[in-house]
């Protein structure tokens, strides 16, 4: 019993020094752009896992939603940092833009049903920078086209606008058919 307390204190001191060493090593040797990108992707995967598990239950507790949005915010910041550290990291541009356009805070995963115009504009800025840096990247080109369509037509892009037009045209044809049929004598 006399050795239990010193053992606990030794273990606590060891864990504290271990964590301090990890923090100091990150300050002395900061992670590269690629390492920062991989850390952000790991956070986003963790978010996706939590969100998938949360979707199977009821709407979830507010504490889980707060943790989810905090992880997403941290991941977005890490992606921006990765782009700053290594501007030639194509994957970081694509991941950041995709997360801004389709992430949990946006239309696909959001509960509000509306995409944030701030996220769309941020995605446009990221994608335009990526297009200048990587003009032959097809994924950047496709995302840029979709982001422009979302900005112009709203969520659903041009396809959403085409669906609206088809519905309106169908209603117009229905009205015209009924009116012309009733107008004949």
ChimeraX commands (.cxc) that place a marker at each C-alpha (Angstrom):
marker #1 position 0.00,0.00,0.00 radius 0.5
marker #1 position 2.94,2.36,0.65 radius 0.5
marker #1 position 4.06,1.93,-2.96 radius 0.5
marker #1 position 0.71,2.57,-4.64 radius 0.5
marker #1 position 0.67,6.36,-4.27 radius 0.5
marker #1 position 4.22,6.87,-5.61 radius 0.5
marker #1 position 3.42,4.55,-8.54 radius 0.5
marker #1 position 0.30,6.55,-9.40 radius 0.5
marker #1 position 2.22,9.83,-9.16 radius 0.5
marker #1 position 5.00,8.41,-11.34 radius 0.5
marker #1 position 2.47,7.26,-13.98 radius 0.5
marker #1 position 0.72,10.66,-13.97 radius 0.5
marker #1 position 4.06,12.49,-14.30 radius 0.5
marker #1 position 5.11,10.17,-17.14 radius 0.5
marker #1 position 1.85,10.75,-19.07 radius 0.5
marker #1 position 2.11,14.52,-18.52 radius 0.5
marker #1 position 5.71,14.65,-19.72 radius 0.5
marker #1 position 4.85,12.44,-22.70 radius 0.5
marker #1 position 2.09,14.84,-23.80 radius 0.5
marker #1 position 4.31,17.86,-23.21 radius 0.5
marker #1 position 7.01,16.23,-25.35 radius 0.5
marker #1 position 4.51,15.69,-28.19 radius 0.5
marker #1 position 3.44,19.35,-28.08 radius 0.5
marker #1 position 7.03,20.62,-27.96 radius 0.5
marker #1 position 8.09,18.35,-30.82 radius 0.5
marker #1 position 5.26,19.73,-33.00 radius 0.5
marker #1 position 6.49,23.26,-32.23 radius 0.5
marker #1 position 10.12,22.41,-32.98 radius 0.5
marker #1 position 9.34,20.21,-36.00 radius 0.5
marker #1 position 5.98,21.34,-37.38 radius 0.5
marker #1 position 4.14,18.88,-39.60 radius 0.5
marker #1 position 4.49,19.22,-43.36 radius 0.5
marker #1 position 1.61,20.17,-45.61 radius 0.5
marker #1 position 1.01,16.51,-46.46 radius 0.5
marker #1 position 0.97,15.50,-42.77 radius 0.5
marker #1 position -1.45,18.33,-42.01 radius 0.5
marker #1 position -3.65,17.20,-44.91 radius 0.5
marker #1 position -3.67,13.59,-43.65 radius 0.5
marker #1 position -4.59,14.79,-40.14 radius 0.5
marker #1 position -7.53,16.78,-41.60 radius 0.5
marker #1 position -8.71,13.77,-43.60 radius 0.5
marker #1 position -8.56,11.62,-40.45 radius 0.5
marker #1 position -10.74,14.19,-38.64 radius 0.5
marker #1 position -13.22,14.24,-41.53 radius 0.5
marker #1 position -13.38,10.42,-41.54 radius 0.5
marker #1 position -13.98,10.48,-37.81 radius 0.5
marker #1 position -16.78,13.01,-38.37 radius 0.5
marker #1 position -18.31,10.86,-41.09 radius 0.5
marker #1 position -18.21,7.82,-38.81 radius 0.5
marker #1 position -19.83,9.73,-35.94 radius 0.5
marker #1 position -22.44,11.17,-38.30 radius 0.5
marker #1 position -23.27,7.76,-39.80 radius 0.5
marker #1 position -23.69,6.25,-36.34 radius 0.5
marker #1 position -25.67,9.29,-35.21 radius 0.5
marker #1 position -28.01,9.07,-38.20 radius 0.5
marker #1 position -29.09,5.58,-37.20 radius 0.5
marker #1 position -30.29,6.94,-33.86 radius 0.5
marker #1 position -32.66,9.80,-33.34 radius 0.5
marker #1 position -31.41,13.33,-34.12 radius 0.5
marker #1 position -28.68,12.90,-31.52 radius 0.5
marker #1 position -27.65,14.85,-28.50 radius 0.5
marker #1 position -26.51,18.44,-28.85 radius 0.5
marker #1 position -23.12,17.58,-27.34 radius 0.5
marker #1 position -22.40,15.14,-30.18 radius 0.5
marker #1 position -23.47,17.70,-32.79 radius 0.5
marker #1 position -21.18,20.31,-31.20 radius 0.5
marker #1 position -18.25,17.89,-31.25 radius 0.5
marker #1 position -19.06,17.02,-34.86 radius 0.5
marker #1 position -19.06,20.66,-35.97 radius 0.5
marker #1 position -15.91,21.37,-33.93 radius 0.5
marker #1 position -14.10,18.50,-35.65 radius 0.5
marker #1 position -15.30,19.72,-39.05 radius 0.5
marker #1 position -14.18,23.29,-38.31 radius 0.5
marker #1 position -10.78,22.04,-37.18 radius 0.5
marker #1 position -10.48,19.86,-40.29 radius 0.5
marker #1 position -11.33,22.78,-42.59 radius 0.5
marker #1 position -8.72,24.92,-40.85 radius 0.5
marker #1 position -6.14,22.13,-41.19 radius 0.5
marker #1 position -6.91,21.83,-44.91 radius 0.5
marker #1 position -6.38,25.57,-45.35 radius 0.5
marker #1 position -3.10,25.29,-43.42 radius 0.5
marker #1 position -2.01,22.35,-45.61 radius 0.5
marker #1 position -2.65,24.44,-48.74 radius 0.5
marker #1 position -0.65,27.32,-47.26 radius 0.5
marker #1 position 2.26,25.02,-46.33 radius 0.5
marker #1 position 2.27,23.08,-49.61 radius 0.5
marker #1 position 0.48,24.92,-52.45 radius 0.5
marker #1 position 1.24,22.02,-54.82 radius 0.5
marker #1 position -0.92,19.57,-52.84 radius 0.5
marker #1 position -3.82,19.02,-55.27 radius 0.5
marker #1 position -5.72,16.71,-52.93 radius 0.5
marker #1 position -6.01,19.40,-50.27 radius 0.5
marker #1 position -7.73,21.80,-52.69 radius 0.5
marker #1 position -10.17,19.13,-53.85 radius 0.5
marker #1 position -10.93,17.89,-50.33 radius 0.5
marker #1 position -11.47,21.41,-48.97 radius 0.5
marker #1 position -13.75,22.42,-51.84 radius 0.5
marker #1 position -15.70,19.15,-51.66 radius 0.5
marker #1 position -16.17,19.52,-47.92 radius 0.5
marker #1 position -17.33,23.13,-48.32 radius 0.5
marker #1 position -19.82,22.18,-51.03 radius 0.5
marker #1 position -21.12,18.84,-49.78 radius 0.5
marker #1 position -20.01,18.51,-46.16 radius 0.5
marker #1 position -22.25,18.12,-43.10 radius 0.5
marker #1 position -22.69,21.87,-42.78 radius 0.5
marker #1 position -23.90,22.08,-46.36 radius 0.5
marker #1 position -27.00,20.82,-48.15 radius 0.5
marker #1 position -26.33,17.09,-48.25 radius 0.5
marker #1 position -25.75,16.56,-44.54 radius 0.5
marker #1 position -27.27,19.69,-43.08 radius 0.5
marker #1 position -30.60,19.69,-41.34 radius 0.5
marker #1 position -31.61,23.10,-42.67 radius 0.5
marker #1 position -31.89,21.96,-46.30 radius 0.5
marker #1 position -30.09,25.06,-47.53 radius 0.5
marker #1 position -26.47,25.43,-48.58 radius 0.5
marker #1 position -24.58,28.29,-46.99 radius 0.5
marker #1 position -23.70,30.93,-49.59 radius 0.5
marker #1 position -20.52,31.59,-47.58 radius 0.5
marker #1 position -19.42,27.97,-48.08 radius 0.5
marker #1 position -20.18,28.15,-51.80 radius 0.5
marker #1 position -18.22,31.38,-52.18 radius 0.5
marker #1 position -15.31,29.95,-50.16 radius 0.5
marker #1 position -15.35,26.84,-52.36 radius 0.5
marker #1 position -15.31,29.03,-55.48 radius 0.5
marker #1 position -12.26,30.92,-54.20 radius 0.5
marker #1 position -10.45,27.65,-53.39 radius 0.5
marker #1 position -11.35,26.10,-56.75 radius 0.5
marker #1 position -10.36,29.16,-58.77 radius 0.5
marker #1 position -6.97,29.11,-57.05 radius 0.5
marker #1 position -6.67,25.39,-57.76 radius 0.5
marker #1 position -7.67,25.92,-61.41 radius 0.5
marker #1 position -4.87,28.48,-61.84 radius 0.5
marker #1 position -2.35,26.15,-60.22 radius 0.5
marker #1 position -3.58,22.89,-61.81 radius 0.5
marker #1 position -5.25,23.77,-65.13 radius 0.5
marker #1 position -5.42,20.14,-66.36 radius 0.5
marker #1 position -7.06,18.64,-63.26 radius 0.5
marker #1 position -10.49,17.35,-64.34 radius 0.5
marker #1 position -11.77,16.98,-60.78 radius 0.5
marker #1 position -11.07,20.65,-60.05 radius 0.5
marker #1 position -12.77,21.59,-63.30 radius 0.5
marker #1 position -15.90,19.56,-62.48 radius 0.5
marker #1 position -16.11,20.90,-58.93 radius 0.5
marker #1 position -15.67,24.46,-60.20 radius 0.5
marker #1 position -18.50,23.97,-62.69 radius 0.5
marker #1 position -20.78,22.54,-59.99 radius 0.5
marker #1 position -19.88,25.32,-57.53 radius 0.5
marker #1 position -20.67,27.98,-60.16 radius 0.5
marker #1 position -23.99,26.27,-60.89 radius 0.5
marker #1 position -24.81,26.10,-57.17 radius 0.5
marker #1 position -23.95,29.77,-56.83 radius 0.5
marker #1 position -26.09,30.74,-59.81 radius 0.5
marker #1 position -29.05,28.35,-59.52 radius 0.5
marker #1 position -28.96,27.38,-55.86 radius 0.5
marker #1 position -28.53,23.93,-54.36 radius 0.5
marker #1 position -28.89,21.18,-56.92 radius 0.5
marker #1 position -26.94,23.24,-59.46 radius 0.5
marker #1 position -28.03,23.35,-63.08 radius 0.5
marker #1 position -29.75,19.99,-62.72 radius 0.5
marker #1 position -31.97,21.43,-60.01 radius 0.5
marker #1 position -32.80,24.39,-62.26 radius 0.5
marker #1 position -33.56,22.04,-65.19 radius 0.5
marker #1 position -35.91,19.99,-63.00 radius 0.5
marker #1 position -37.74,23.17,-62.00 radius 0.5
marker #1 position -38.03,24.18,-65.64 radius 0.5
marker #1 position -39.35,20.74,-66.63 radius 0.5
marker #1 position -41.96,20.88,-63.84 radius 0.5
marker #1 position -43.01,24.37,-64.88 radius 0.5
marker #1 position -43.18,23.37,-68.54 radius 0.5
marker #1 position -45.23,20.30,-67.65 radius 0.5
marker #1 position -47.71,22.39,-65.70 radius 0.5
marker #1 position -47.85,24.90,-68.54 radius 0.5
marker #1 position -48.56,22.15,-71.08 radius 0.5
marker #1 position -51.27,20.75,-68.81 radius 0.5
marker #1 position -52.88,24.19,-68.51 radius 0.5
marker #1 position -52.61,24.84,-72.28 radius 0.5
marker #1 position -54.15,21.44,-73.13 radius 0.5
marker #1 position -57.04,22.00,-70.77 radius 0.5
marker #1 position -57.64,25.56,-71.93 radius 0.5
marker #1 position -57.46,24.78,-75.63 radius 0.5
marker #1 position -59.73,21.74,-75.16 radius 0.5
marker #1 position -62.28,23.85,-73.32 radius 0.5
marker #1 position -62.06,26.76,-75.74 radius 0.5
marker #1 position -63.14,24.68,-78.77 radius 0.5
marker #1 position -66.77,24.90,-79.63 radius 0.5
marker link #1:1,2 radius 0.2
marker link #1:2,3 radius 0.2
marker link #1:3,4 radius 0.2
marker link #1:4,5 radius 0.2
marker link #1:5,6 radius 0.2
marker link #1:6,7 radius 0.2
marker link #1:7,8 radius 0.2
marker link #1:8,9 radius 0.2
marker link #1:9,10 radius 0.2
marker link #1:10,11 radius 0.2
marker link #1:11,12 radius 0.2
marker link #1:12,13 radius 0.2
marker link #1:13,14 radius 0.2
marker link #1:14,15 radius 0.2
marker link #1:15,16 radius 0.2
marker link #1:16,17 radius 0.2
marker link #1:17,18 radius 0.2
marker link #1:18,19 radius 0.2
marker link #1:19,20 radius 0.2
marker link #1:20,21 radius 0.2
marker link #1:21,22 radius 0.2
marker link #1:22,23 radius 0.2
marker link #1:23,24 radius 0.2
marker link #1:24,25 radius 0.2
marker link #1:25,26 radius 0.2
marker link #1:26,27 radius 0.2
marker link #1:27,28 radius 0.2
marker link #1:28,29 radius 0.2
marker link #1:29,30 radius 0.2
marker link #1:30,31 radius 0.2
marker link #1:31,32 radius 0.2
marker link #1:32,33 radius 0.2
marker link #1:33,34 radius 0.2
marker link #1:34,35 radius 0.2
marker link #1:35,36 radius 0.2
marker link #1:36,37 radius 0.2
marker link #1:37,38 radius 0.2
marker link #1:38,39 radius 0.2
marker link #1:39,40 radius 0.2
marker link #1:40,41 radius 0.2
marker link #1:41,42 radius 0.2
marker link #1:42,43 radius 0.2
marker link #1:43,44 radius 0.2
marker link #1:44,45 radius 0.2
marker link #1:45,46 radius 0.2
marker link #1:46,47 radius 0.2
marker link #1:47,48 radius 0.2
marker link #1:48,49 radius 0.2
marker link #1:49,50 radius 0.2
marker link #1:50,51 radius 0.2
marker link #1:51,52 radius 0.2
marker link #1:52,53 radius 0.2
marker link #1:53,54 radius 0.2
marker link #1:54,55 radius 0.2
marker link #1:55,56 radius 0.2
marker link #1:56,57 radius 0.2
marker link #1:57,58 radius 0.2
marker link #1:58,59 radius 0.2
marker link #1:59,60 radius 0.2
marker link #1:60,61 radius 0.2
marker link #1:61,62 radius 0.2
marker link #1:62,63 radius 0.2
marker link #1:63,64 radius 0.2
marker link #1:64,65 radius 0.2
marker link #1:65,66 radius 0.2
marker link #1:66,67 radius 0.2
marker link #1:67,68 radius 0.2
marker link #1:68,69 radius 0.2
marker link #1:69,70 radius 0.2
marker link #1:70,71 radius 0.2
marker link #1:71,72 radius 0.2
marker link #1:72,73 radius 0.2
marker link #1:73,74 radius 0.2
marker link #1:74,75 radius 0.2
marker link #1:75,76 radius 0.2
marker link #1:76,77 radius 0.2
marker link #1:77,78 radius 0.2
marker link #1:78,79 radius 0.2
marker link #1:79,80 radius 0.2
marker link #1:80,81 radius 0.2
marker link #1:81,82 radius 0.2
marker link #1:82,83 radius 0.2
marker link #1:83,84 radius 0.2
marker link #1:84,85 radius 0.2
marker link #1:85,86 radius 0.2
marker link #1:86,87 radius 0.2
marker link #1:87,88 radius 0.2
marker link #1:88,89 radius 0.2
marker link #1:89,90 radius 0.2
marker link #1:90,91 radius 0.2
marker link #1:91,92 radius 0.2
marker link #1:92,93 radius 0.2
marker link #1:93,94 radius 0.2
marker link #1:94,95 radius 0.2
marker link #1:95,96 radius 0.2
marker link #1:96,97 radius 0.2
marker link #1:97,98 radius 0.2
marker link #1:98,99 radius 0.2
marker link #1:99,100 radius 0.2
marker link #1:100,101 radius 0.2
marker link #1:101,102 radius 0.2
marker link #1:102,103 radius 0.2
marker link #1:103,104 radius 0.2
marker link #1:104,105 radius 0.2
marker link #1:105,106 radius 0.2
marker link #1:106,107 radius 0.2
marker link #1:107,108 radius 0.2
marker link #1:108,109 radius 0.2
marker link #1:109,110 radius 0.2
marker link #1:110,111 radius 0.2
marker link #1:111,112 radius 0.2
marker link #1:112,113 radius 0.2
marker link #1:113,114 radius 0.2
marker link #1:114,115 radius 0.2
marker link #1:115,116 radius 0.2
marker link #1:116,117 radius 0.2
marker link #1:117,118 radius 0.2
marker link #1:118,119 radius 0.2
marker link #1:119,120 radius 0.2
marker link #1:120,121 radius 0.2
marker link #1:121,122 radius 0.2
marker link #1:122,123 radius 0.2
marker link #1:123,124 radius 0.2
marker link #1:124,125 radius 0.2
marker link #1:125,126 radius 0.2
marker link #1:126,127 radius 0.2
marker link #1:127,128 radius 0.2
marker link #1:128,129 radius 0.2
marker link #1:129,130 radius 0.2
marker link #1:130,131 radius 0.2
marker link #1:131,132 radius 0.2
marker link #1:132,133 radius 0.2
marker link #1:133,134 radius 0.2
marker link #1:134,135 radius 0.2
marker link #1:135,136 radius 0.2
marker link #1:136,137 radius 0.2
marker link #1:137,138 radius 0.2
marker link #1:138,139 radius 0.2
marker link #1:139,140 radius 0.2
marker link #1:140,141 radius 0.2
marker link #1:141,142 radius 0.2
marker link #1:142,143 radius 0.2
marker link #1:143,144 radius 0.2
marker link #1:144,145 radius 0.2
marker link #1:145,146 radius 0.2
marker link #1:146,147 radius 0.2
marker link #1:147,148 radius 0.2
marker link #1:148,149 radius 0.2
marker link #1:149,150 radius 0.2
marker link #1:150,151 radius 0.2
marker link #1:151,152 radius 0.2
marker link #1:152,153 radius 0.2
marker link #1:153,154 radius 0.2
marker link #1:154,155 radius 0.2
marker link #1:155,156 radius 0.2
marker link #1:156,157 radius 0.2
marker link #1:157,158 radius 0.2
marker link #1:158,159 radius 0.2
marker link #1:159,160 radius 0.2
marker link #1:160,161 radius 0.2
marker link #1:161,162 radius 0.2
marker link #1:162,163 radius 0.2
marker link #1:163,164 radius 0.2
marker link #1:164,165 radius 0.2
marker link #1:165,166 radius 0.2
marker link #1:166,167 radius 0.2
marker link #1:167,168 radius 0.2
marker link #1:168,169 radius 0.2
marker link #1:169,170 radius 0.2
marker link #1:170,171 radius 0.2
marker link #1:171,172 radius 0.2
marker link #1:172,173 radius 0.2
marker link #1:173,174 radius 0.2
marker link #1:174,175 radius 0.2
marker link #1:175,176 radius 0.2
marker link #1:176,177 radius 0.2
marker link #1:177,178 radius 0.2
marker link #1:178,179 radius 0.2
marker link #1:179,180 radius 0.2
marker link #1:180,181 radius 0.2
marker link #1:181,182 radius 0.2
marker link #1:182,183 radius 0.2
marker link #1:183,184 radius 0.2
marker link #1:184,185 radius 0.2
view
